[in-house]
Amino acid sequence: MDLEFSDKTLTAREYNFGFFEADYGLIEVSGTEAVQFLNGLITNDVKKLESGHWMSAAFPNAQGRLLAVVRVLRLDKNFLFVTDEQTREKVFQNLFRFTFAGDFKVADLSEEFSCFAVRGNKLPRFEFKIPNADEITEAKFEKGEKGFLIDAFCAKGFEIFVPNSSKDAFAANLKHLGANGIDEQMREVLRIECGIPKYGVDMDETTIVPELGIKELISYNKGCYIGQEIIARIHFRGHVAKQLTGLIFEDENPDVKPNHELKSIEGKNAGKITSVIFSQALNKKIALAYVRYDYLAEKTRLKVNETIATVKDLPFIQELS
């Protein structure tokens, strides 16, 4: 569906109220043995997840390498997994293979719902309760169908999952409230400013989960799960060899691109860039990069080609966190 908005295209710091349609997968898990099976598959502890709340988690393989980053929602005894479209099928198949082993049911609801990501510093009054951090709130639509809202990950706003039969009416209502369209370029600016890695760009199956630097993904106090031995060994050893972090470039228009090598001031290999964008908020070009442990400290100066970059802890824009 093509959504119509005002003629204005938002820039990165003008998004008082805007939205875009997000490509998320939505997978439901139920059954009396759901908690047991899930805790053997993901990095976080679903036993501690209360109904009406969500947590971040990762699916690792046996080597502790990343299959997917997800948000796990608990609605009474059932669970919902929100995943990027790129990892939707992988997550579904990873879960579905255990449906033959016990009372563990898996259903892909992705085609039944549309997800709208609403962002803004000045959101209008909605008919639905905007959730607080880690909360889930219910949304009821004119045709009697139900959806739900979750707060945005590392950004100001929320995600709302709308039954497809109510999709057009909801989009029209957002337009009526004054929403502007958030285009692909601005989405990328906001993503990188918030320090959110993208699957296939900043992370993939070569990434060891702790290298993402997202502490809330992993519980180190739960029982065994696939890949736990490797992940725990890294944690208790003290640190990863490299980690995703931010870079701010000193030059006004540096010639830097993804996959460019980072070097220390002395010329030693220090890592690699994964994403680059110009931030209007900082008036600088910024990047996400994997930086070796010895150079991870904030304000460390590194070289990319002939350009100097300074390490910045994520997120870049603290007000969005």
C-alpha positions as CSV (number, residue, x, y, z in Angstrom):
1,M,0.0,0.0,0.0
2,D,1.3,3.5,-0.8
3,L,0.7,5.8,2.2
4,E,0.0,9.4,1.5
5,F,1.3,12.1,3.7
6,S,1.9,15.8,3.6
7,D,4.3,17.1,1.0
8,K,7.0,17.6,3.6
9,T,9.9,15.2,3.8
10,L,11.2,15.0,7.4
11,T,14.8,15.6,8.2
12,A,16.5,13.8,11.1
13,R,15.6,16.4,13.8
14,E,12.2,17.5,12.4
15,Y,10.4,14.3,13.3
16,N,8.0,15.8,15.8
17,F,5.5,13.2,14.5
18,G,6.1,10.7,11.7
19,F,5.9,7.1,10.9
20,F,6.8,4.3,8.5
21,E,5.6,0.8,7.8
22,A,8.1,-1.6,9.4
23,D,9.0,-5.0,7.9
24,Y,8.8,-7.2,11.0
25,G,8.0,-10.8,11.4
26,L,5.6,-11.8,14.2
27,I,5.7,-15.4,15.5
28,E,3.5,-16.8,18.3
29,V,4.7,-19.5,20.7
30,S,2.4,-21.3,23.1
31,G,2.1,-24.6,25.0
32,T,2.7,-25.8,28.6
33,E,6.4,-26.4,27.8
34,A,7.0,-23.1,26.0
35,V,9.2,-21.6,28.8
36,Q,11.3,-24.7,29.0
37,F,12.0,-24.9,25.3
38,L,12.5,-21.2,24.8
39,N,15.0,-21.0,27.6
40,G,17.1,-23.6,25.8
41,L,17.1,-21.6,22.6
42,I,17.6,-17.9,23.4
43,T,20.1,-15.9,25.4
44,N,17.7,-14.2,27.8
45,D,15.6,-15.7,30.6
46,V,11.9,-15.9,29.7
47,K,11.1,-17.3,33.2
48,K,11.6,-13.7,34.5
49,L,9.4,-12.1,31.8
50,E,6.1,-10.9,33.3
51,S,2.9,-10.8,31.3
52,G,2.4,-7.5,29.6
53,H,6.1,-6.9,29.1
54,W,8.9,-7.6,26.6
55,M,12.6,-8.3,26.6
56,S,15.4,-8.4,24.0
57,A,17.1,-11.7,23.2
58,A,19.2,-13.4,20.6
59,F,19.1,-16.8,18.9
60,P,22.7,-18.1,18.8
61,N,24.0,-21.3,17.2
62,A,26.2,-23.9,18.9
63,Q,29.3,-21.7,18.4
64,G,27.6,-18.7,20.0
65,R,27.2,-16.9,16.7
66,L,24.2,-14.9,15.9
67,L,21.1,-16.3,14.1
68,A,18.8,-13.4,15.0
69,V,18.0,-10.6,17.4
70,V,14.4,-10.5,18.6
71,R,12.0,-8.9,21.0
72,V,10.1,-11.5,23.1
73,L,6.7,-10.4,24.3
74,R,4.7,-12.2,27.0
75,L,0.9,-12.1,26.8
76,D,-0.4,-14.3,29.7
77,K,0.9,-17.8,28.9
78,N,1.7,-17.1,25.2
79,F,4.8,-15.5,23.7
80,L,5.2,-13.3,20.6
81,F,8.6,-12.9,18.8
82,V,9.1,-9.7,16.9
83,T,12.0,-10.2,14.4
84,D,13.4,-8.5,11.3
85,E,12.0,-9.6,8.0
86,Q,15.5,-10.9,7.1
87,T,15.5,-13.4,10.0
88,R,11.8,-14.2,10.1
89,E,12.0,-17.6,8.4
90,K,15.1,-18.5,10.2
91,V,13.5,-17.8,13.6
92,F,10.3,-19.6,12.6
93,Q,12.1,-22.8,11.5
94,N,14.4,-22.7,14.6
95,L,11.3,-22.7,16.8
96,F,9.1,-25.0,14.7
97,R,11.6,-27.9,14.8
98,F,10.8,-28.4,18.5
99,T,7.0,-28.7,18.1
100,F,7.4,-32.5,17.7
101,A,9.2,-32.8,21.0
102,G,6.5,-31.7,23.5
103,D,3.6,-29.3,24.2
104,F,5.2,-26.5,22.2
105,K,3.2,-24.8,19.4
106,V,4.5,-22.2,16.9
107,A,2.5,-20.1,14.5
108,D,3.6,-17.4,12.0
109,L,1.3,-14.4,12.3
110,S,3.3,-12.1,10.1
111,E,0.8,-12.1,7.3
112,E,-2.1,-11.2,9.7
113,F,-0.6,-8.0,11.0
114,S,1.0,-4.8,9.7
115,C,3.5,-2.9,11.9
116,F,3.7,0.9,12.0
117,A,6.7,2.5,13.6
118,V,5.6,5.8,15.1
119,R,8.4,8.2,16.0
120,G,8.5,11.7,17.4
121,N,9.4,14.2,20.1
122,K,5.8,15.6,20.2
123,L,3.4,12.8,19.7
124,P,-0.3,13.8,19.7
125,R,-2.9,12.3,22.0
126,F,-3.8,8.8,20.8
127,E,-6.9,6.7,21.5
128,F,-4.5,3.9,22.6
129,K,-2.3,4.0,25.7
130,I,1.3,4.6,24.6
131,P,3.4,2.0,26.5
132,N,6.2,2.8,29.0
133,A,9.6,1.1,28.7
134,D,9.3,-2.7,28.2
135,E,5.5,-2.6,28.3
136,I,2.8,-3.9,26.0
137,T,-0.5,-2.2,25.7
138,E,-3.6,-3.4,23.9
139,A,-5.2,-1.7,20.9
140,K,-8.8,-2.3,19.8
141,F,-10.0,-1.3,16.3
142,E,-13.4,-0.5,14.8
143,K,-14.0,-4.0,13.5
144,G,-13.5,-5.5,16.9
145,E,-10.1,-6.9,16.2
146,K,-7.2,-6.4,18.6
147,G,-3.6,-5.3,18.1
148,F,-0.9,-4.1,20.5
149,L,1.8,-1.5,21.1
150,I,5.3,-1.8,22.4
151,D,7.7,1.0,23.1
152,A,10.4,1.6,20.5
153,F,13.8,0.0,20.9
154,C,16.3,2.8,21.7
155,A,14.1,5.5,20.2
156,K,11.3,7.9,21.1
157,G,8.0,6.4,20.0
158,F,6.4,3.0,19.6
159,E,5.6,0.2,17.3
160,I,1.9,-0.7,16.8
161,F,0.8,-4.0,15.3
162,V,-2.5,-3.5,13.4
163,P,-4.7,-6.3,12.0
164,N,-4.5,-6.0,8.2
165,S,-8.3,-5.3,7.9
166,S,-7.8,-2.1,10.0
167,K,-4.5,-1.1,8.3
168,D,-5.9,1.5,5.8
169,A,-8.1,3.2,8.4
170,F,-5.2,3.4,10.9
171,A,-2.9,4.9,8.3
172,A,-5.5,7.4,7.4
173,N,-6.0,8.4,11.0
174,L,-2.3,9.0,11.4
175,K,-2.4,11.3,8.4
176,H,-5.4,13.1,9.9
177,L,-3.4,13.6,13.2
178,G,-0.6,15.3,11.2
179,A,1.9,12.5,10.6
180,N,4.6,13.0,8.1
181,G,6.3,10.2,6.2
182,I,9.7,9.0,7.3
183,D,11.6,8.0,4.2
184,E,14.4,5.4,3.9
185,Q,17.2,7.9,4.3
186,M,15.8,9.3,7.5
187,R,15.1,5.8,8.9
188,E,18.8,5.0,8.4
189,V,19.9,8.2,10.1
190,L,17.7,7.5,13.1
191,R,18.8,3.8,13.2
192,I,22.5,4.7,13.3
193,E,22.1,7.6,15.7
194,C,20.3,5.2,18.1
195,G,23.1,2.6,17.6
196,I,20.8,-0.1,16.4
197,P,22.6,-2.8,14.3
198,K,20.9,-4.1,11.1
199,Y,21.0,-7.8,10.2
200,G,23.0,-8.4,7.1
201,V,24.8,-5.0,7.5
202,D,26.1,-4.7,11.0
203,M,25.6,-8.3,12.2
204,D,25.2,-11.7,10.6
205,E,26.0,-15.4,11.4
206,T,29.7,-14.5,11.8
207,T,28.9,-12.2,14.7
208,I,29.4,-13.6,18.2
209,V,26.4,-12.4,20.3
210,P,28.5,-10.4,22.9
211,E,30.2,-8.5,20.1
212,L,27.0,-6.5,19.7
213,G,27.6,-4.9,23.0
214,I,23.8,-5.0,23.9
215,K,24.0,-6.2,27.5
216,E,20.2,-6.7,27.9
217,L,20.3,-9.4,25.3
218,I,22.0,-12.0,27.6
219,S,21.3,-13.5,31.0
220,Y,24.3,-15.0,32.6
221,N,22.3,-16.5,35.5
222,K,19.9,-18.8,33.6
223,G,20.4,-22.5,32.7
224,C,22.0,-24.0,29.7
225,Y,21.0,-23.0,26.1
226,I,22.5,-23.5,22.7
227,G,25.8,-21.6,22.4
228,Q,25.9,-20.7,26.1
229,E,29.3,-22.2,26.7
230,I,31.0,-19.9,24.2
231,I,29.1,-16.8,25.3
232,A,29.7,-17.4,29.0
233,R,33.4,-18.1,28.4
234,I,33.8,-14.7,26.7
235,H,31.9,-13.0,29.5
236,F,33.8,-14.5,32.4
237,R,37.1,-14.1,30.5
238,G,36.4,-10.4,30.8
239,H,35.8,-9.0,27.4
240,V,35.3,-9.7,23.7
241,A,38.1,-9.3,21.1
242,K,36.0,-6.7,19.3
243,Q,32.7,-4.9,19.8
244,L,30.2,-2.8,17.9
245,T,30.5,0.9,18.8
246,G,30.2,4.3,17.3
247,L,32.6,6.6,15.4
248,I,32.4,10.4,14.8
249,F,34.6,11.8,12.0
250,E,36.5,15.0,12.4
251,D,36.6,16.0,8.7
252,E,33.6,17.8,7.2
253,N,33.1,15.3,4.3
254,P,35.3,12.3,4.8
255,D,35.6,9.6,2.2
256,V,34.6,6.7,4.3
257,K,32.4,3.7,3.4
258,P,31.3,0.4,4.9
259,N,34.0,-2.3,5.1
260,H,36.8,0.4,5.3
261,E,39.5,-0.7,7.6
262,L,40.2,1.1,10.9
263,K,43.7,1.7,12.1
264,S,45.2,3.0,15.3
265,I,47.2,6.2,15.1
266,E,50.3,4.0,15.1
267,G,49.0,2.2,12.0
268,K,47.8,-1.1,13.6
269,N,44.6,-2.8,12.6
270,A,41.8,-1.6,14.9
271,G,38.6,-2.9,13.2
272,K,36.1,-2.3,10.4
273,I,33.2,0.1,9.5
274,T,29.8,-1.4,8.9
275,S,27.4,1.6,8.5
276,V,28.0,5.3,7.7
277,I,25.6,8.2,7.6
278,F,25.6,12.0,8.0
279,S,23.9,13.1,11.2
280,Q,22.2,16.5,11.1
281,A,21.9,16.5,14.9
282,L,25.7,16.2,15.3
283,N,26.5,18.0,12.0
284,K,29.0,15.2,11.5
285,K,29.4,12.0,9.6
286,I,29.0,9.0,11.9
287,A,29.5,5.3,11.7
288,L,28.9,2.0,13.3
289,A,32.0,-0.2,13.4
290,Y,33.5,-3.2,15.1
291,V,36.5,-1.9,17.0
292,R,39.2,-4.1,18.7
293,Y,39.1,-4.2,22.5
294,D,42.3,-2.2,22.9
295,Y,40.8,0.8,21.1
296,L,37.2,0.6,22.5
297,A,37.5,3.4,25.1
298,E,35.4,6.4,24.3
299,K,37.3,9.3,22.7
300,T,40.0,7.0,21.3
301,R,41.3,8.5,18.0
302,L,41.5,6.1,15.0
303,K,42.3,6.5,11.3
304,V,40.3,5.6,8.3
305,N,42.3,6.2,5.2
306,E,43.6,9.8,5.9
307,T,40.6,10.7,8.1
308,I,40.5,10.8,11.9
309,A,37.6,9.3,13.8
310,T,36.8,9.4,17.5
311,V,35.2,6.4,19.3
312,K,31.8,7.2,20.7
313,D,29.8,4.9,23.0
314,L,26.3,4.1,21.7
315,P,23.8,5.6,21.3
316,F,25.1,8.7,19.6
317,I,22.0,10.7,20.6
318,Q,21.3,10.1,24.3
319,E,17.8,11.8,24.1
320,L,16.6,8.9,21.9
321,S,17.6,6.2,24.4
